[in-house]
Amino acid sequence: MEDPSCSVIGYIVYQKILDEIYVKKVAVHSQMRKRGIGHFIFFNLFKEAKEDGVFKIVLDCDVTNVEALRFYKDLGFQQVSEANRDGSLRLENKIGAAT
């Protein structure tokens, strides 16, 4: 990675539907992980969600992505479904559980 100050180091894509947010994609550049960037992204999402009257954040995570599952659980997400056909688990965070 050249100069991180001139690059995208992380992002989140989500959709708000009524009082729920569905996280479609979240990523942090591999060379910038373990620096709190993912936590920063999600804590800002939690703050924005609360301000907008959102009570739940939902996402899907590949059952084999152990590192991501651990990260989401550290943020207060809980598994709410078994793995579906594509191998993903549904996780949700009721706002306030991790903040």
Summary of the structure (lengths in Angstrom):
residues: 99
radius of gyration: 13.9
end to end distance: 31.7
largest distance: 40.9
contacts: 247
relative contact order: 0.18
helix: 30%
strand: 33%
